[in-house]
Amino acid sequence: MGNMPDVLLGVGRLNYVWTNTESLLIYVIAHLLAVDKEAAIIVFLTLNTTRARIDLVERLAKRRSTPKADREAVLFAMARLKKEAKVRNKYNHSIYSFDESGDISSTQLMRLVETDSEIRYGKVEQMDEKEMRQLESSIAEITDISKSLWAFIHKSPHLAKEI
């Protein structure tokens, strides 16, 4: 099962790389709207969920006026980010179960799933080596997304003075 310090360190690293990567959307918004960083920060902070921020960036990228290369780069990065958001949400919206030695044995997702005939909640997943590898893989993927966003941002002549 998951050694508590290792799990907590992994979840902390996941949140750290996520927050840093999500903040890069400020520059992507500035680029796509052709506004300064201050205006983009206001837009970013006005949208109070990750989902809303990603939706905005995707919609801006899909405008006819967005160059094809920018559209493709942004939409590809957002698709990758949305995939990793599922992992982040899992660890941030779960409670953790412990075994008799105090190690984390499983996560239980605190989310309702409602169908026509029933309500289910609390999907339980074992915190095993496979899960720890998946957590590390997600951290690496988010770090790679961050690098690709930085590369995109550095190519923007509009943002040269903002970075």
Secondary structure as the mmCIF struct_conf table of DSSP 4:
data_model
#
loop_
_struct_conf.conf_type_id
_struct_conf.id
_struct_conf.beg_label_comp_id
_struct_conf.beg_label_asym_id
_struct_conf.beg_label_seq_id
_struct_conf.end_label_comp_id
_struct_conf.end_label_asym_id
_struct_conf.end_label_seq_id
STRN STRN1 GLY A 2 GLY A 2
HELX_RH_AL_P HELX_RH_AL_P1 MET A 4 SER A 23
TURN_TY1_P TURN_TY1_P1 LEU A 24 LEU A 24
HELX_RH_AL_P HELX_RH_AL_P2 LEU A 25 LEU A 33
TURN_TY1_P TURN_TY1_P2 ALA A 34 ALA A 34
HELX_RH_AL_P HELX_RH_AL_P3 LYS A 37 THR A 46
BEND BEND1 LEU A 47 LEU A 47
BEND BEND2 THR A 49 THR A 49
HELX_RH_AL_P HELX_RH_AL_P4 THR A 50 ALA A 61
TURN_TY1_P TURN_TY1_P3 LYS A 62 LYS A 62
BEND BEND3 ARG A 63 ARG A 63
TURN_TY1_P TURN_TY1_P4 ARG A 64 SER A 65
BEND BEND4 THR A 66 THR A 66
HELX_RH_AL_P HELX_RH_AL_P5 LYS A 68 ASN A 92
BEND BEND5 HIS A 93 HIS A 93
STRN STRN2 SER A 94 PHE A 98
TURN_TY1_P TURN_TY1_P5 GLU A 100 SER A 101
BEND BEND6 GLY A 102 GLY A 102
STRN STRN3 ILE A 104 LEU A 109
STRN STRN4 LEU A 112 GLU A 114
BEND BEND7 ASP A 116 SER A 117
STRN STRN5 ILE A 119 TYR A 121
STRN STRN6 VAL A 124 GLN A 126
HELX_RH_AL_P HELX_RH_AL_P6 GLU A 129 HIS A 154
TURN_TY1_P TURN_TY1_P6 LYS A 155 LYS A 155
HELX_RH_3T_P HELX_RH_3T_P1 PRO A 157 LEU A 159
TURN_TY1_P TURN_TY1_P7 ALA A 160 GLU A 162
#
